[in-house]
Amino acid sequence: MEAVTVIIETPKGSGQKYDYDLRTGKMKLKKVMPLGLVFPFDFGFIPGTVGGDGDPLDVLVVSEVSAFAGCAVDCRIIGAFKVVQQEHNGKPVRNDRLIGVPEVSQRYADVSSMGDLSKTIVEQAIAFFTSYNQQGGKKFSVLEKLGAGKAFQLIEKSRKDLPMDRLVEIFLPLRDGNGEVFPKQLYDGIRVELTTKFGGLTEYFRNPAKGFWKPDEGTAEQDELLVFEVMCSETDTEFWSKLKLRLLKLFKQDSLIIRCSKIELL
């Protein structure tokens, strides 16, 4: 199974709990834990997933090292605790905890399943989560210990459950600087790539949009634009940045617009 990237929120040995703040894009101190209660290993989340509590899936990263808040760690998922967490209002919520091992770990290089871990590590992890939730007025119950395969299925399902509420628009020119129409094959390749990645695509071709711009000389000119639209659950900045660089070279443009907006689904 492929490795997944985990963003560490709270480092191993920390007596404080940190959360990633979506609004600011920074790590935020959430709580100070009782004396003696510390995280046994690095604790973080898998971006682009959503668990039963509405937050990204949680991961306990078993390793010989301690990372730092905000560190991205490529991990192999070796299992999970299938969990029901009783909230303050008494409502039960699924809040599973996955177990991962960094790809670069040497001490745990041969660990591929929870069965490869010592019984002590597994029991300590459950004891920590139980105590952590108790001091927060919640009840933590492990329903089942899952193997690596079923744990990975949780990740795949959580990705499908994400709302597709991001609209990305790619504005492409129809003609080059000499007024010649670009070859159809250029658009076909982009169309296939986007459809394969996002599962669908909308395009405006027969009635292209018109963009107006004003060069240095001060004379207003007009471009004909082909617009591709895709829906996605999150904005993968790295993917879109790399795609934009390729499109600039492909269409020999000085500038090109890729616009992302969040939409309200009815």
Salt bridges, closest charged atoms under 4 A:
ASP19 OD1 - LYS17 NZ 2.35
ASP19 OD2 - LYS30 NZ 3.54
ASP58 OD2 - ARG97 NH1 3.98
GLU87 OE1 - LYS138 NZ 3.49
ASP96 OD2 - ARG94 NH2 2.68
GLU103 OE1 - ARG76 NH1 3.34
GLU123 OE2 - LYS119 NZ 3.86
GLU156 OE2 - ARG159 NH1 3.04
ASP161 OD2 - LYS157 NZ 2.89
ASP165 OD1 - ARG166 NH1 2.84
GLU169 OE1 - ARG259 NE 2.84
ASP188 OD2 - LYS184 NZ 2.84
ASP188 OD1 - ARG191 NH1 2.60
GLU193 OE2 - ARG246 NH2 2.62
GLU203 OE2 - ARG191 NE 2.58
GLU224 OE1 - ARG175 NE 3.25
GLU238 OE2 - LYS242 NZ 3.13
